Amino acid sequence: MSKLNRITNMADLARRAKYHVEPLADSCGVTRQHLNRYIQAEFGVAAQAWIAALWLQDVFSRLQGGELSKQIFAEFGCASQAGFSRRVKQLSGATPSALKSQVAVQVQSQRDCIIQPKAGPTQGGLALGTRPYAPQP
């Protein structure tokens, strides 16, 4: 049995490791390669992709809570707001402001738009999607 099987708070450990694989592996007491094999087996993606998805999920949660990217970029390990925006766009396909406005629209009318998982190489990211408005009779 791997010592990683006994860890129940992997996401919290990843957050404390500032969303980096090497410090996460160190905090788990395993090598980077062992952690990568474990996450690949458990979640079906490489450790870096899993951490990137967690990072994006946490960013999205904060944006959904009404915070601005200029308030949170440093907390997520970015040196500048521009770097933060590039990373969000790289992982989700949308800028932080677009994600935030999409959330605002979604809250106003659940039928007008949705946020759905993005398929493809950015596993675990978010993609903005819209569906046509169809009033219910």
PyMOL CGO cylinders between C-alpha atoms (Angstrom):
from pymol import cmd
from pymol.cgo import CYLINDER

trace = [
    CYLINDER, 0.00, 0.00, 0.00, 1.37, 3.39, -1.00, 0.3, 1, 1, 1, 1, 1, 1,
    CYLINDER, 1.37, 3.39, -1.00, 1.63, 6.08, 1.67, 0.3, 1, 1, 1, 1, 1, 1,
    CYLINDER, 1.63, 6.08, 1.67, -0.27, 8.31, -0.78, 0.3, 1, 1, 1, 1, 1, 1,
    CYLINDER, -0.27, 8.31, -0.78, -3.36, 6.13, -0.30, 0.3, 1, 1, 1, 1, 1, 1,
    CYLINDER, -3.36, 6.13, -0.30, -3.51, 7.31, 3.32, 0.3, 1, 1, 1, 1, 1, 1,
    CYLINDER, -3.51, 7.31, 3.32, -3.54, 11.01, 2.37, 0.3, 1, 1, 1, 1, 1, 1,
    CYLINDER, -3.54, 11.01, 2.37, -7.09, 12.31, 2.44, 0.3, 1, 1, 1, 1, 1, 1,
    CYLINDER, -7.09, 12.31, 2.44, -6.42, 16.00, 1.87, 0.3, 1, 1, 1, 1, 1, 1,
    CYLINDER, -6.42, 16.00, 1.87, -4.37, 16.00, -1.34, 0.3, 1, 1, 1, 1, 1, 1,
    CYLINDER, -4.37, 16.00, -1.34, -6.08, 19.15, -2.65, 0.3, 1, 1, 1, 1, 1, 1,
    CYLINDER, -6.08, 19.15, -2.65, -5.30, 21.06, 0.56, 0.3, 1, 1, 1, 1, 1, 1,
    CYLINDER, -5.30, 21.06, 0.56, -1.68, 19.91, 0.38, 0.3, 1, 1, 1, 1, 1, 1,
    CYLINDER, -1.68, 19.91, 0.38, -1.49, 21.08, -3.24, 0.3, 1, 1, 1, 1, 1, 1,
    CYLINDER, -1.49, 21.08, -3.24, -2.81, 24.50, -2.21, 0.3, 1, 1, 1, 1, 1, 1,
    CYLINDER, -2.81, 24.50, -2.21, -0.22, 24.74, 0.59, 0.3, 1, 1, 1, 1, 1, 1,
    CYLINDER, -0.22, 24.74, 0.59, 2.44, 23.74, -1.97, 0.3, 1, 1, 1, 1, 1, 1,
    CYLINDER, 2.44, 23.74, -1.97, 1.34, 26.79, -4.01, 0.3, 1, 1, 1, 1, 1, 1,
    CYLINDER, 1.34, 26.79, -4.01, 0.10, 24.54, -6.84, 0.3, 1, 1, 1, 1, 1, 1,
    CYLINDER, 0.10, 24.54, -6.84, 3.55, 23.08, -7.61, 0.3, 1, 1, 1, 1, 1, 1,
    CYLINDER, 3.55, 23.08, -7.61, 4.28, 19.37, -8.00, 0.3, 1, 1, 1, 1, 1, 1,
    CYLINDER, 4.28, 19.37, -8.00, 7.72, 19.22, -6.34, 0.3, 1, 1, 1, 1, 1, 1,
    CYLINDER, 7.72, 19.22, -6.34, 6.68, 20.83, -3.02, 0.3, 1, 1, 1, 1, 1, 1,
    CYLINDER, 6.68, 20.83, -3.02, 3.53, 18.69, -3.02, 0.3, 1, 1, 1, 1, 1, 1,
    CYLINDER, 3.53, 18.69, -3.02, 5.61, 15.54, -3.44, 0.3, 1, 1, 1, 1, 1, 1,
    CYLINDER, 5.61, 15.54, -3.44, 7.91, 16.68, -0.63, 0.3, 1, 1, 1, 1, 1, 1,
    CYLINDER, 7.91, 16.68, -0.63, 4.98, 17.32, 1.72, 0.3, 1, 1, 1, 1, 1, 1,
    CYLINDER, 4.98, 17.32, 1.72, 3.66, 13.83, 0.91, 0.3, 1, 1, 1, 1, 1, 1,
    CYLINDER, 3.66, 13.83, 0.91, 7.07, 12.30, 1.56, 0.3, 1, 1, 1, 1, 1, 1,
    CYLINDER, 7.07, 12.30, 1.56, 7.44, 10.81, -1.92, 0.3, 1, 1, 1, 1, 1, 1,
    CYLINDER, 7.44, 10.81, -1.92, 9.35, 11.60, -5.10, 0.3, 1, 1, 1, 1, 1, 1,
    CYLINDER, 9.35, 11.60, -5.10, 7.87, 13.68, -7.89, 0.3, 1, 1, 1, 1, 1, 1,
    CYLINDER, 7.87, 13.68, -7.89, 7.77, 10.59, -10.11, 0.3, 1, 1, 1, 1, 1, 1,
    CYLINDER, 7.77, 10.59, -10.11, 5.93, 8.53, -7.48, 0.3, 1, 1, 1, 1, 1, 1,
    CYLINDER, 5.93, 8.53, -7.48, 3.37, 11.31, -7.01, 0.3, 1, 1, 1, 1, 1, 1,
    CYLINDER, 3.37, 11.31, -7.01, 2.92, 11.59, -10.77, 0.3, 1, 1, 1, 1, 1, 1,
    CYLINDER, 2.92, 11.59, -10.77, 2.32, 7.84, -11.14, 0.3, 1, 1, 1, 1, 1, 1,
    CYLINDER, 2.32, 7.84, -11.14, -0.17, 7.90, -8.25, 0.3, 1, 1, 1, 1, 1, 1,
    CYLINDER, -0.17, 7.90, -8.25, -2.16, 10.87, -9.60, 0.3, 1, 1, 1, 1, 1, 1,
    CYLINDER, -2.16, 10.87, -9.60, -2.09, 9.36, -13.11, 0.3, 1, 1, 1, 1, 1, 1,
    CYLINDER, -2.09, 9.36, -13.11, -3.55, 6.12, -11.73, 0.3, 1, 1, 1, 1, 1, 1,
    CYLINDER, -3.55, 6.12, -11.73, -6.12, 7.82, -9.48, 0.3, 1, 1, 1, 1, 1, 1,
    CYLINDER, -6.12, 7.82, -9.48, -7.31, 10.67, -11.70, 0.3, 1, 1, 1, 1, 1, 1,
    CYLINDER, -7.31, 10.67, -11.70, -6.19, 9.71, -15.20, 0.3, 1, 1, 1, 1, 1, 1,
    CYLINDER, -6.19, 9.71, -15.20, -4.06, 12.82, -15.75, 0.3, 1, 1, 1, 1, 1, 1,
    CYLINDER, -4.06, 12.82, -15.75, -0.49, 13.87, -15.00, 0.3, 1, 1, 1, 1, 1, 1,
    CYLINDER, -0.49, 13.87, -15.00, 0.18, 15.54, -11.66, 0.3, 1, 1, 1, 1, 1, 1,
    CYLINDER, 0.18, 15.54, -11.66, 0.79, 18.90, -13.33, 0.3, 1, 1, 1, 1, 1, 1,
    CYLINDER, 0.79, 18.90, -13.33, -2.55, 18.73, -15.18, 0.3, 1, 1, 1, 1, 1, 1,
    CYLINDER, -2.55, 18.73, -15.18, -4.36, 17.78, -11.96, 0.3, 1, 1, 1, 1, 1, 1,
    CYLINDER, -4.36, 17.78, -11.96, -2.77, 20.69, -10.10, 0.3, 1, 1, 1, 1, 1, 1,
    CYLINDER, -2.77, 20.69, -10.10, -3.58, 23.07, -12.99, 0.3, 1, 1, 1, 1, 1, 1,
    CYLINDER, -3.58, 23.07, -12.99, -7.23, 21.96, -12.87, 0.3, 1, 1, 1, 1, 1, 1,
    CYLINDER, -7.23, 21.96, -12.87, -7.31, 22.51, -9.10, 0.3, 1, 1, 1, 1, 1, 1,
    CYLINDER, -7.31, 22.51, -9.10, -5.71, 25.94, -9.56, 0.3, 1, 1, 1, 1, 1, 1,
    CYLINDER, -5.71, 25.94, -9.56, -8.32, 26.90, -12.14, 0.3, 1, 1, 1, 1, 1, 1,
    CYLINDER, -8.32, 26.90, -12.14, -11.16, 25.57, -9.99, 0.3, 1, 1, 1, 1, 1, 1,
    CYLINDER, -11.16, 25.57, -9.99, -9.92, 27.69, -7.06, 0.3, 1, 1, 1, 1, 1, 1,
    CYLINDER, -9.92, 27.69, -7.06, -9.52, 30.77, -9.27, 0.3, 1, 1, 1, 1, 1, 1,
    CYLINDER, -9.52, 30.77, -9.27, -13.01, 30.28, -10.68, 0.3, 1, 1, 1, 1, 1, 1,
    CYLINDER, -13.01, 30.28, -10.68, -14.44, 29.93, -7.17, 0.3, 1, 1, 1, 1, 1, 1,
    CYLINDER, -14.44, 29.93, -7.17, -12.84, 33.21, -6.10, 0.3, 1, 1, 1, 1, 1, 1,
    CYLINDER, -12.84, 33.21, -6.10, -14.03, 35.02, -9.24, 0.3, 1, 1, 1, 1, 1, 1,
    CYLINDER, -14.03, 35.02, -9.24, -17.49, 33.60, -8.70, 0.3, 1, 1, 1, 1, 1, 1,
    CYLINDER, -17.49, 33.60, -8.70, -17.35, 35.01, -5.18, 0.3, 1, 1, 1, 1, 1, 1,
    CYLINDER, -17.35, 35.01, -5.18, -17.02, 38.50, -6.63, 0.3, 1, 1, 1, 1, 1, 1,
    CYLINDER, -17.02, 38.50, -6.63, -13.28, 39.09, -6.26, 0.3, 1, 1, 1, 1, 1, 1,
    CYLINDER, -13.28, 39.09, -6.26, -11.32, 40.81, -9.00, 0.3, 1, 1, 1, 1, 1, 1,
    CYLINDER, -11.32, 40.81, -9.00, -8.25, 39.31, -10.65, 0.3, 1, 1, 1, 1, 1, 1,
    CYLINDER, -8.25, 39.31, -10.65, -6.17, 42.29, -9.47, 0.3, 1, 1, 1, 1, 1, 1,
    CYLINDER, -6.17, 42.29, -9.47, -7.05, 41.32, -5.89, 0.3, 1, 1, 1, 1, 1, 1,
    CYLINDER, -7.05, 41.32, -5.89, -6.08, 37.65, -6.16, 0.3, 1, 1, 1, 1, 1, 1,
    CYLINDER, -6.08, 37.65, -6.16, -3.33, 37.23, -8.78, 0.3, 1, 1, 1, 1, 1, 1,
    CYLINDER, -3.33, 37.23, -8.78, -0.48, 37.16, -6.24, 0.3, 1, 1, 1, 1, 1, 1,
    CYLINDER, -0.48, 37.16, -6.24, -2.24, 34.57, -4.07, 0.3, 1, 1, 1, 1, 1, 1,
    CYLINDER, -2.24, 34.57, -4.07, -2.24, 32.22, -7.05, 0.3, 1, 1, 1, 1, 1, 1,
    CYLINDER, -2.24, 32.22, -7.05, 1.49, 32.49, -7.67, 0.3, 1, 1, 1, 1, 1, 1,
    CYLINDER, 1.49, 32.49, -7.67, 1.48, 35.05, -10.49, 0.3, 1, 1, 1, 1, 1, 1,
    CYLINDER, 1.48, 35.05, -10.49, 3.91, 37.96, -10.55, 0.3, 1, 1, 1, 1, 1, 1,
    CYLINDER, 3.91, 37.96, -10.55, 1.50, 40.23, -12.41, 0.3, 1, 1, 1, 1, 1, 1,
    CYLINDER, 1.50, 40.23, -12.41, -2.15, 40.55, -13.27, 0.3, 1, 1, 1, 1, 1, 1,
    CYLINDER, -2.15, 40.55, -13.27, -1.26, 40.09, -16.95, 0.3, 1, 1, 1, 1, 1, 1,
    CYLINDER, -1.26, 40.09, -16.95, 0.49, 36.78, -16.19, 0.3, 1, 1, 1, 1, 1, 1,
    CYLINDER, 0.49, 36.78, -16.19, -2.52, 35.66, -14.19, 0.3, 1, 1, 1, 1, 1, 1,
    CYLINDER, -2.52, 35.66, -14.19, -4.86, 36.52, -17.07, 0.3, 1, 1, 1, 1, 1, 1,
    CYLINDER, -4.86, 36.52, -17.07, -2.67, 34.63, -19.55, 0.3, 1, 1, 1, 1, 1, 1,
    CYLINDER, -2.67, 34.63, -19.55, -2.64, 31.53, -17.34, 0.3, 1, 1, 1, 1, 1, 1,
    CYLINDER, -2.64, 31.53, -17.34, -6.42, 31.61, -16.84, 0.3, 1, 1, 1, 1, 1, 1,
    CYLINDER, -6.42, 31.61, -16.84, -6.94, 32.01, -20.58, 0.3, 1, 1, 1, 1, 1, 1,
    CYLINDER, -6.94, 32.01, -20.58, -4.45, 29.21, -21.34, 0.3, 1, 1, 1, 1, 1, 1,
    CYLINDER, -4.45, 29.21, -21.34, -6.28, 26.80, -19.04, 0.3, 1, 1, 1, 1, 1, 1,
    CYLINDER, -6.28, 26.80, -19.04, -9.89, 27.83, -19.63, 0.3, 1, 1, 1, 1, 1, 1,
    CYLINDER, -9.89, 27.83, -19.63, -9.99, 29.50, -23.01, 0.3, 1, 1, 1, 1, 1, 1,
    CYLINDER, -9.99, 29.50, -23.01, -11.44, 32.67, -21.46, 0.3, 1, 1, 1, 1, 1, 1,
    CYLINDER, -11.44, 32.67, -21.46, -10.07, 35.71, -19.66, 0.3, 1, 1, 1, 1, 1, 1,
    CYLINDER, -10.07, 35.71, -19.66, -10.85, 36.21, -15.96, 0.3, 1, 1, 1, 1, 1, 1,
    CYLINDER, -10.85, 36.21, -15.96, -13.25, 39.04, -16.79, 0.3, 1, 1, 1, 1, 1, 1,
    CYLINDER, -13.25, 39.04, -16.79, -15.06, 36.82, -19.31, 0.3, 1, 1, 1, 1, 1, 1,
    CYLINDER, -15.06, 36.82, -19.31, -15.35, 34.07, -16.71, 0.3, 1, 1, 1, 1, 1, 1,
    CYLINDER, -15.35, 34.07, -16.71, -16.61, 36.57, -14.17, 0.3, 1, 1, 1, 1, 1, 1,
    CYLINDER, -16.61, 36.57, -14.17, -19.19, 38.04, -16.55, 0.3, 1, 1, 1, 1, 1, 1,
    CYLINDER, -19.19, 38.04, -16.55, -20.26, 34.55, -17.58, 0.3, 1, 1, 1, 1, 1, 1,
    CYLINDER, -20.26, 34.55, -17.58, -20.86, 33.75, -13.91, 0.3, 1, 1, 1, 1, 1, 1,
    CYLINDER, -20.86, 33.75, -13.91, -22.87, 36.95, -13.50, 0.3, 1, 1, 1, 1, 1, 1,
    CYLINDER, -22.87, 36.95, -13.50, -25.04, 36.04, -16.49, 0.3, 1, 1, 1, 1, 1, 1,
    CYLINDER, -25.04, 36.04, -16.49, -25.43, 32.48, -15.23, 0.3, 1, 1, 1, 1, 1, 1,
    CYLINDER, -25.43, 32.48, -15.23, -26.63, 33.72, -11.86, 0.3, 1, 1, 1, 1, 1, 1,
    CYLINDER, -26.63, 33.72, -11.86, -29.18, 36.00, -13.54, 0.3, 1, 1, 1, 1, 1, 1,
    CYLINDER, -29.18, 36.00, -13.54, -30.62, 33.26, -15.72, 0.3, 1, 1, 1, 1, 1, 1,
    CYLINDER, -30.62, 33.26, -15.72, -29.61, 29.64, -15.47, 0.3, 1, 1, 1, 1, 1, 1,
    CYLINDER, -29.61, 29.64, -15.47, -31.28, 28.94, -18.84, 0.3, 1, 1, 1, 1, 1, 1,
    CYLINDER, -31.28, 28.94, -18.84, -29.22, 31.42, -20.86, 0.3, 1, 1, 1, 1, 1, 1,
    CYLINDER, -29.22, 31.42, -20.86, -25.74, 30.03, -20.43, 0.3, 1, 1, 1, 1, 1, 1,
    CYLINDER, -25.74, 30.03, -20.43, -23.75, 27.25, -18.86, 0.3, 1, 1, 1, 1, 1, 1,
    CYLINDER, -23.75, 27.25, -18.86, -20.17, 26.61, -17.84, 0.3, 1, 1, 1, 1, 1, 1,
    CYLINDER, -20.17, 26.61, -17.84, -19.07, 23.14, -18.80, 0.3, 1, 1, 1, 1, 1, 1,
    CYLINDER, -19.07, 23.14, -18.80, -15.91, 21.03, -18.66, 0.3, 1, 1, 1, 1, 1, 1,
    CYLINDER, -15.91, 21.03, -18.66, -13.58, 21.60, -21.58, 0.3, 1, 1, 1, 1, 1, 1,
    CYLINDER, -13.58, 21.60, -21.58, -12.62, 18.53, -23.56, 0.3, 1, 1, 1, 1, 1, 1,
    CYLINDER, -12.62, 18.53, -23.56, -9.22, 18.23, -25.11, 0.3, 1, 1, 1, 1, 1, 1,
    CYLINDER, -9.22, 18.23, -25.11, -5.63, 18.84, -24.13, 0.3, 1, 1, 1, 1, 1, 1,
    CYLINDER, -5.63, 18.84, -24.13, -6.35, 21.14, -21.15, 0.3, 1, 1, 1, 1, 1, 1,
    CYLINDER, -6.35, 21.14, -21.15, -7.97, 18.36, -19.13, 0.3, 1, 1, 1, 1, 1, 1,
    CYLINDER, -7.97, 18.36, -19.13, -9.87, 19.71, -16.19, 0.3, 1, 1, 1, 1, 1, 1,
    CYLINDER, -9.87, 19.71, -16.19, -10.21, 23.24, -17.52, 0.3, 1, 1, 1, 1, 1, 1,
    CYLINDER, -10.21, 23.24, -17.52, -13.41, 25.16, -18.01, 0.3, 1, 1, 1, 1, 1, 1,
    CYLINDER, -13.41, 25.16, -18.01, -14.90, 26.29, -21.25, 0.3, 1, 1, 1, 1, 1, 1,
    CYLINDER, -14.90, 26.29, -21.25, -17.65, 28.81, -21.73, 0.3, 1, 1, 1, 1, 1, 1,
    CYLINDER, -17.65, 28.81, -21.73, -20.65, 27.56, -23.57, 0.3, 1, 1, 1, 1, 1, 1,
    CYLINDER, -20.65, 27.56, -23.57, -24.00, 29.01, -24.37, 0.3, 1, 1, 1, 1, 1, 1,
    CYLINDER, -24.00, 29.01, -24.37, -27.23, 27.41, -25.24, 0.3, 1, 1, 1, 1, 1, 1,
    CYLINDER, -27.23, 27.41, -25.24, -30.14, 29.12, -26.87, 0.3, 1, 1, 1, 1, 1, 1,
    CYLINDER, -30.14, 29.12, -26.87, -32.79, 30.55, -24.63, 0.3, 1, 1, 1, 1, 1, 1,
    CYLINDER, -32.79, 30.55, -24.63, -35.95, 28.47, -24.84, 0.3, 1, 1, 1, 1, 1, 1,
    CYLINDER, -35.95, 28.47, -24.84, -38.78, 29.74, -22.65, 0.3, 1, 1, 1, 1, 1, 1,
    CYLINDER, -38.78, 29.74, -22.65, -40.60, 27.04, -20.77, 0.3, 1, 1, 1, 1, 1, 1,
    CYLINDER, -40.60, 27.04, -20.77, -44.36, 26.90, -21.49, 0.3, 1, 1, 1, 1, 1, 1,
]
cmd.load_cgo(trace, "trace")
